[in-house]
């Protein structure tokens, strides 16, 4: 019988060996949107962010997008909608007794047109730092599937360090 503490220690050692962190620092100019992980085309777990401001306050939004677009469009499409309904049949038999039969009927409505819609990607995190200072956002531990983009919502230069 294997000791449960030994199994736990081995599993912990395996996860510790596989764990690693890398960081990258990017300057985001005022009113722009910048990819924080250029050329990184896979799902990424971000552990923390650090934002630093120069002479004016800095604020940034972190968004999980593939390009520098805030919105995406779902084109119009046609689908089929199904719904179930009861079909009740009644009749009088030879002896004068009223009989009922209830059947479940599946109805389909074809050519149900769904209109085009424009949606906004959600902001994963908002960052802010006072002039001449920096703010650390640790313990983020969020997965980004399309890309890690930052928008600079302020008039100052934001320097953002991402740890992934």
C-alpha angles and dihedrals in degrees: 000000000000118000111247091220091055091052090048092050093049092048091049091050091051092052091046092052091051094048117097136152133211129185136205130189122211132180113225115198122217115281095009138112118223135185107237093197106040113193094008101128104177141074109288132196109217113206102185148345132217120196122192126190127206119206097330134043117277130210129178139177121217114215132183101227137134097223138018093278125115095202140043131202127226105203121226115273142176123236139170120247121204127197134172125231136176118251110201118195122187131184140159115245128217091276095052096256116138111234126199130199121187117198130180111234124196113216123194125200110201127198095033100169117215112199125233114270134196116212133187122229110242120250108243097195140357118219129196138173133180121241112288093006140088135224126210122210104193128174093039093137094171127149119232112199104179104029142301110257128173128202120203105222095179139072093246133077114265121206109200125192117195122198113201 
